[in-house]
Structure formats: C-alpha cells, structure tokens
Amino acid sequence: MVKKKGITPIGKRIRKARLDKKMSLDAMANETGMSKEFIKQIEGGKKRPSVGTLLQISRTLQLDSSFLLKDQEENLEKRSDAYTKRTDNYAYTPLTPGAENKHLKAFRIVVEAGTSHDGVGFQHEGEEFVYVLEGRVEVQVGEHVNALKPGDSLHFNSGIKHDLRNVSDVDALLIVVVYAP
C-alpha cells in the first residue's frame, strides 16, 4: 500500500483511534459485526475497507467520518488515481465533498469486471441507494439477490447484511448514496 505524503494510512488511523478509546478488538467486533480477523487485516493495511465499512467503524469509534475519509477528499483533481487502490476490487470517488458532518453521502463507484467485494458482507446502520450507470451487478440484501442493469436502481435498509458483485465482463459504474443516521 502506497502511503500518500503527510497522510497516515487508514488502518493505522483506525487502530490508533480504537486504542485511544481503549476499545478491545472483541468490543470492536461486537459493535461493528465484523470479525476480529477482518478488523486486524484492515488495521494492518492488508484489507482496504469499503465506504460502508468506514462509516460503520467511524460510528463505532464515535469519530467524524471525515477522519477516515479525509485522504479521499484532499486531492479532488486526482480522484481516479487516488481511489483506484482504495479497495481490493473497486474504486470510489466521493461526490459530496464537504459533507463530513452530514447524514447523506454520495459516491461514484467502479467495480471491476467479474469481481465482488472481498471479505464479509457489509452491514451498517441506515439506508443505501444504488443506481447502475454501466455494467450488470447483483446486490444481495440478506438472502435476496437483486439483479441490476444500466438504468436500474435499488433502495434498501443497509442494516441488513448486503454484498455487491459485478456479474458482467465490463467494469460496472454505479452511483451509491448512503444515509447514515
């Protein structure tokens, strides 16, 4: 993982915040619903967390989400390069810079062809809206799988475990809006 000049890697920021709050890995796992191993991988820089994961962690640690998302909003003119390495199989660009203290955040997400999110399914308090611009994706919410193509959208309770996978042979381009109370 390449460290940007002057910015502490996100995993180290999460670990420091957790330790500063004297929160154990067990407590963090219980509060987020993530496994201790997954949290260790994020803190160690081995896994790149999704937007939803970052929002859940920031809520658990009682942090303004900008503390974890700030490196994404600093070089807006270099967004695509800065975000390509943000997660294992997808890149996201904040569309609502300056909304750190707001409940609603929008993102442009590119999911690589034929890939899915790596690791556990996502689950975070609030709601999520997905609109497909290009490609075909499947969004699993609980046990239900929703097949979406360009022009399709889905609005769901993000408190239910959910996952996303690109089922096409081209990169999928999405607009995702997350509401976090």
Sequence and secondary structure as in RCSB ss.txt:
>XXXX:A:sequence
MVKKKGITPIGKRIRKARLDKKMSLDAMANETGMSKEFIKQIEGGKKRPSVGTLLQISRTLQLDSSFLLKDQEEN
LEKRSDAYTKRTDNYAYTPLTPGAENKHLKAFRIVVEAGTSHDGVGFQHEGEEFVYVLEGRVEVQVGEHVNALKP
GDSLHFNSGIKHDLRNVSDVDALLIVVVYAP
>XXXX:A:secstr
    TT   HHHHHHHHHHHTT  HHHHHHHH   HHHHHHHHTTSS   HHHHHHHHHHTT  THHHHHHHHS 
GGGHHHHHHTSSSSEEEEESSTT TTSSEEEEEEEE TT B  SS B  SSEEEEEEEES EEEEETTEEEEE T
T EEEEETTS EEEEE SSS EEEEEEEE  
